Amino acid sequence: MREEGLVAVVVMNHDDFRYLFGTDRSQPRALIPFEGPPELIAFSGEEPELRASLANGEVRVFGSVGGQIGDIVGRLREIVAAVGSPPPGERPKVGMQLWFETPAFLVDLFRKVNPEVELVSSDPVMDPLRAIKDPDELALMTEAQRIAGLGMDRARELLRPGVTAHEVATEALHAMMQAGAERTSTPLYVNFGIETCMLHGRQSPKPLEQGELALIDLTPQVEGYCANLARTFVLGEPDERQRELLATYRELIDEVRPAMRPGATVGELDALAAGVRARHGLAEFGVYGIGHGIGLRFEEPPASTIIPPHRNLPLQEGMTVTIGHPVLAIPGFGGVRFEDVYRVTPSGGEILWPYPILPELAG
């Protein structure tokens, strides 16, 4: 925090809260001053449980949201006073994660009630801490991938003419929740036919037909840690174009996986993937961002499809990164994707939980 010039970090998102405190709340709130123990922020009914779980730190208790906001404003003023005045023309900096799960209305409210501080991203502080997964984290992510495989098994069983995406998604979610998933980090994407072109998809409204592609993307979580398993199936014998798309994506994975070593960048991995597409005459249908980091957040650095400069972030040994983020899609026809999670090692990507690529289904 000192290196980044932050006087405090305010936590209002699930992933940082779980990483720092080993637990989660429906409304995670904490304040970490530049000096001294962390301070959890909770309503009165939560106090006994939090105090029992917190070895070192304080619990600030509130009876109303207004009281909570007022006390945080006062506490930040105390911290700023302890740090001393910043250089002329500058304001003290407070960090906060500004990603998907930090509510925008709370960010806006924080800025309004704390005009004397500058709110900045806490990523430069938190990302280096979270980048390398320890054995316990890897075990949870591996279990999440295993559970995703159970959901994929159930989904695959249901892929027959006339089945709806809603039916497939419901049964896959049920299988994963029964196996121990807490929730999913994204909606369940079950796309049929032309809708397999979608990068993030939805649940297709039209039932599956003979000969169509079906793309399923599952993201269960175990103790907050995310899985990402995507597979594409074809109902019946693939036609020539479908077969070419399926074969290209499998070759793409085989090309990229050995190169997923410390020091490699997503940009370099994208170049390998582009070479595979070019060899198959599919160069124009590529989407960059072949992989992304994953852990307590569904997309962690490198997240180059969201933040283009992340294309140049070097991978580190022990990072967990996907291969298979983009869909290889031909507009007006359909698309395919096979996605798994790998650990970065000196010998390439080490898959956390192998799941077969068996796209052909009996019609």
Residue pairs with C-beta under 8 A, 6 or more apart in sequence:
1 7
1 8
1 9
1 32
1 34
1 95
1 125
2 34
4 93
4 95
4 124
4 125
5 93
6 34
6 93
6 94
6 95
6 120
6 122
6 125
7 33
7 34
7 76
7 79
7 80
7 83
7 92
7 93
7 94
7 117
8 31
8 32
8 33
8 34
8 76
8 79
8 94
8 95
9 31
9 32
9 94
9 95
9 96
9 122
9 125
9 126
10 30
10 31
10 32
10 72
10 94
10 95
10 96
10 110
11 17
11 20
11 28
11 29
11 30
11 31
11 32
11 96
11 97
12 28
12 29
12 96
12 97
12 102
12 103
12 106
13 28
13 97
13 99
13 101
13 102
14 24
14 28
14 101
14 224
14 296
15 97
15 101
15 224
15 295
15 296
15 297
16 28
16 97
16 122
16 126
16 296
17 23
17 24
17 25
17 28
17 29
17 30
18 24
18 28
18 223
18 224
18 296
19 126
19 129
19 130
19 296
20 30
20 32
20 38
21 30
21 38
21 40
21 53
21 54
22 53
23 53
24 224
25 42
25 46
29 40
29 41
29 42
29 68
30 38
30 39
30 40
30 41
31 38
31 39
31 41
31 60
31 72
31 75
31 76
32 38
32 39
33 39
33 79
34 79
34 83
35 82
37 56
37 57
37 58
38 56
38 57
38 58
39 57
39 58
39 59
39 60
39 75
40 50
40 54
40 57
40 58
40 59
40 60
41 59
41 60
41 62
41 68
41 72
42 50
42 59
42 60
42 61
42 62
43 61
43 62
43 63
43 68
44 61
44 62
44 63
47 59
47 61
50 59
51 59
60 68
60 71
60 75
62 68
62 71
69 109
69 113
73 113
73 114
76 94
76 114
76 117
77 116
80 92
80 116
80 117
83 92
86 92
90 118
91 116
91 117
91 118
92 116
92 117
92 118
93 117
93 118
93 119
93 120
94 114
94 117
94 118
94 119
94 120
95 119
95 120
95 121
95 122
95 124
95 125
96 102
96 107
96 110
96 119
96 120
96 121
96 122
97 121
97 122
97 123
97 126
98 107
98 121
98 122
98 123
99 297
100 297
100 298
100 299
101 297
107 119
110 119
111 119
123 301
127 300
127 301
130 295
130 296
130 300
131 293
131 300
131 301
131 316
131 318
131 319
132 316
132 317
132 318
132 319
133 141
133 295
133 318
133 319
133 320
133 343
137 225
137 295
138 320
138 343
138 352
140 222
140 223
140 224
140 225
141 222
141 225
141 226
141 227
141 294
141 295
141 320
141 341
141 352
142 352
142 353
143 180
143 222
144 181
144 220
144 221
144 222
144 225
144 226
144 227
145 227
145 229
145 340
145 341
145 352
145 353
145 355
146 179
146 353
147 176
147 179
147 180
147 181
147 220
147 222
147 227
148 176
148 218
148 219
148 220
148 227
148 228
148 229
148 353
148 355
149 229
149 353
149 355
150 175
150 176
150 179
151 172
151 173
151 175
151 176
151 179
151 181
151 218
151 220
151 229
152 172
152 216
152 218
152 229
152 231
152 355
153 175
154 171
154 172
154 174
154 175
155 168
155 169
155 171
155 172
155 190
155 216
155 218
156 216
156 231
156 233
156 361
158 167
158 168
158 171
159 168
159 208
159 214
159 233
159 235
159 361
160 208
160 235
161 207
161 208
161 209
161 210
161 235
161 363
162 207
162 208
163 207
163 208
164 207
164 208
165 190
165 191
165 192
165 202
165 203
165 204
165 205
165 208
166 190
166 203
168 190
168 216
169 188
169 190
169 203
172 188
172 190
172 216
172 218
173 184
173 188
176 184
176 218
176 220
180 222
181 220
181 221
181 222
182 220
182 221
182 222
182 223
182 224
183 220
183 221
184 218
184 219
184 220
184 221
185 219
185 220
185 221
185 226
185 297
185 298
186 200
186 217
186 219
186 298
187 202
187 203
188 203
188 216
188 217
188 218
188 219
189 198
189 200
189 201
189 202
189 203
189 215
189 216
189 217
189 230
190 201
190 203
190 204
190 214
190 215
190 216
191 198
191 201
191 202
191 203
191 204
191 214
191 215
191 216
192 204
192 206
192 207
192 208
192 209
192 212
192 213
192 214
193 204
193 206
193 208
193 209
193 212
193 213
193 334
194 332
194 333
194 334
195 201
195 202
195 204
195 206
196 213
196 214
196 215
196 232
196 327
196 329
196 334
196 335
196 336
197 327
197 329
197 330
197 331
197 333
197 334
197 335
198 327
198 329
198 335
199 287
199 326
199 327
199 329
201 215
201 217
208 214
208 235
209 235
210 235
210 236
210 363
211 234
211 235
211 236
211 239
211 363
212 234
212 235
212 334
213 232
213 233
213 234
213 242
213 334
213 335
213 336
214 232
214 233
214 234
214 235
215 230
215 231
215 232
215 233
215 327
215 335
215 336
215 337
216 230
216 231
216 232
216 233
217 228
217 229
217 230
217 337
217 339
218 227
218 228
218 229
218 230
219 226
219 227
219 228
219 229
219 298
220 226
220 227
221 227
224 296
225 295
225 296
226 294
226 295
226 296
226 297
226 298
227 341
228 294
228 298
228 322
228 339
228 340
228 341
229 339
229 340
229 341
229 355
230 324
230 337
230 338
230 339
231 338
231 355
231 357
231 359
232 246
232 249
232 335
232 336
232 337
232 338
232 359
233 359
233 360
233 361
234 242
234 246
234 359
234 360
234 361
235 361
235 363
236 360
236 361
236 362
236 363
237 360
237 363
238 246
238 359
238 360
241 330
241 333
242 334
242 336
244 280
244 282
245 282
245 328
245 330
245 334
245 335
245 336
246 336
246 359
247 280
248 276
248 277
248 280
248 282
248 328
249 324
249 328
249 336
249 337
249 338
250 338
250 357
251 276
251 280
252 272
252 273
252 276
252 277
252 290
252 328
253 323
253 324
253 338
253 340
255 272
255 273
255 275
255 276
256 269
256 272
256 273
256 290
256 291
256 323
256 349
257 323
257 342
257 348
257 349
258 347
258 348
258 349
259 268
259 269
259 272
259 348
260 269
260 291
260 315
260 321
260 323
260 342
260 344
260 348
260 349
261 315
261 344
261 345
261 346
261 347
261 348
262 314
262 315
262 316
262 317
262 344
262 345
262 346
263 314
263 315
264 314
264 315
265 302
265 311
265 312
265 313
265 314
265 315
266 289
266 290
266 291
266 292
266 302
266 304
266 310
266 311
266 313
267 304
267 311
267 312
269 290
269 291
269 323
270 288
270 289
270 290
270 304
270 311
273 286
273 290
274 283
274 286
277 283
277 285
277 286
277 328
282 328
282 330
285 328
285 329
285 330
286 326
286 328
287 305
287 326
287 327
287 328
287 329
288 304
288 305
288 311
288 326
289 304
289 305
289 311
289 325
289 326
290 323
290 324
290 325
290 326
291 302
291 321
291 322
291 323
291 324
291 325
292 299
292 300
292 302
292 303
292 304
292 305
292 321
292 322
292 325
293 299
293 300
293 301
293 302
293 303
293 319
293 320
293 321
294 300
294 320
294 321
294 322
294 341
295 320
299 306
301 307
301 310
301 313
302 310
302 311
302 313
302 315
302 321
303 310
304 310
304 311
305 325
305 326
315 321
315 344
316 344
317 344
317 345
317 346
318 343
318 344
319 343
319 344
320 341
320 342
320 343
320 344
320 352
321 341
321 342
321 344
321 349
322 339
322 340
322 341
322 342
323 339
323 340
323 342
323 349
324 337
324 338
324 339
324 340
325 337
325 339
326 337
327 335
327 336
327 337
328 335
328 336
328 337
329 335
329 336
336 359
338 357
340 351
340 352
340 353
340 354
340 355
341 351
341 352
341 353
342 349
342 350
342 351
342 352
343 349
343 350
343 352
344 350
